[in-house]
Amino acid sequence: MPPSPSVSRRTALQAAGATALAAGLAQVTATTAGAAESSGVRPRLVTYPVPAGAPVKTDSFTVKVRTPGGRWQKLGVYRPTLAEIDPTTGSKRQFDSSLAHFDFLGEVEVEVTYIKGGVTKVRVRPDSYGITPEVRADTLRFTLDRPRKVVVQINDDLFDCLHLFARETERRRPRQDDPDVLYFGPGVHTTPDGFLDVPSGKTVYVDGGAVLKATVRFRDVEGARLAGRGLLAGTKAGGVLVEGSRDVSIGGVTMLNPNGYAVQIGESTHVSIADMASFSSKGWGDGIDVFSSSHVTVDGVFMRNSDDCIAIYTHRWEYYGDTKNITVRDSTLWADVAHPINVGTHGNTDSPEVLENLRFQNLDICDHREPQMGYQGCIALNTGDSNLIRNVKVDGVRVEDFRWGQLIHMRVMYNTKYNTSVGRGIENVYVKDLSYTGKPLATCMLLGYDADHPVKDVTFENLVLNGTVVADSMRKPGWYLTTDFVPMHVNEHVTNLRFLTTAEAEAATAS
């Protein structure tokens, strides 16, 4: 959460300047042909070679894929790096892990061999996918009938595991000779200064066999995008910056250990992120951070980060304004450090702002590890800096057994490390179909600051903890609180907190 270098407002790109920039970029863009496309028929299986010079890991997994009955194709394996914090010293341990990817349509068979041997236990995550592989000695097989981003975990090892991204074959690939496309073909690419500024109306395309070592920046532009199946690796700053822009999309690229956030969005509107993935191990290695922006959609991403996976704020640095209409859906979040979801920390004490209309739908949270009590919560609504959080809907979130932290943390706070004032409050939060399976939970927190800075109107519908539905109507001693069965500590500055079954919620709606 500590600040990255300060950014400032920039004037919009002029048409002549954009044209000159595009021409200059063409000189540093390799144009080697990518995988050939068939005329009128999408391929059923597309694999990509790992380019020379890319970070690879060859000592843990061998990965093969094929269409049913077809020829096995071996995949290259990249090396993402991951992190864990020592709670007694604050020092960080870094781990090498494994990543492979391919595209397919229809059905595909996967074969994974653990080179180190000694396989006694295999788990394919997220658990909600219900993938039970066939295991023979140190080799396992399973079938995918739809795009999935999965983690193959051997012998409960959280770091020496295989991340396998099976995406749908691309519906449309841009032509290399399209003047509106900055095309990076197979190979490793850099730019002279480590940045790639994208003009309005342009598309940056990174082929599935390409690695781009440049921070992609959308600054004061409109109608621009980043697409492809390639990697952004070891970038100079973050992976992507979207600033003062509208109508920007980020597609199915994967980001390995950027020097900053995977995606930073500030004072922008109508931004979509779909099918992206990211890994980080550096300090403050957030995934997707949104500041003072609106109409942002995050769909189908996989985030494994060394800080918050998804962070949503208002003012910070040179960004000002409310944040509203943010949706995160159909995604997998894995926080090796800090929160999978964090909302509300940063804002504007001098001119208070609002975070509203936030939606978190159909998510799998695989892990959360944070020793600091003030930074815990798989889902954390922590409003400071005079922010007001309101109208939040959580719908269909499955949380697996995580290492260290809290399931839910909602707090109106004054964190003097980051805040200059207490948050105004949290109101109208609806949590539906949140489930957790794992060891007994640590105590969750719902804390208003005082009577003038409360948490109010919070409803849990069908909260399922290790198979038990927690509801106000559940059987319990009359002197027990419903929150005792979470467990959850709720202070006196929380009002109108309800726990309902699905039937009770439906009956209330019908009446």
Secondary structure by P-SEA (a helix, b strand, c coil): cccccbbbbbccccaaaaaaaaaaaaaaccccccccccccccccbbbbccccccccccccbbbbbbccccbbbbbbbbbbbbbcccccccbbbbbbbbbbbcccccbbbbbbbcccccccccccccccccccccccccccccccccccccccccccccccbbbbbbcccccbbbbcccccccccccccccccccbbbbcccbbbbbcccbbbcbbbbbcccccccccccccccccccccbbbccccbbbbcbbbbcccccccbbbccccbbbbccccccccccccccbbbccccbbbbcbbbbbcccccbbbbccccccbbbbcbbbbccbbbbbcccccccccccccccbbbbbcbbbbcbbbbccccccccccccccccccccbbbbcbbbbcbbbbccccccccbbbbbcccccccccccccccbbbbcbbbbbcccccbbbbbbccccccccbbbbccccccccccccccccccccccccccbbbbcccccbbbbbcaaaaaaaaac
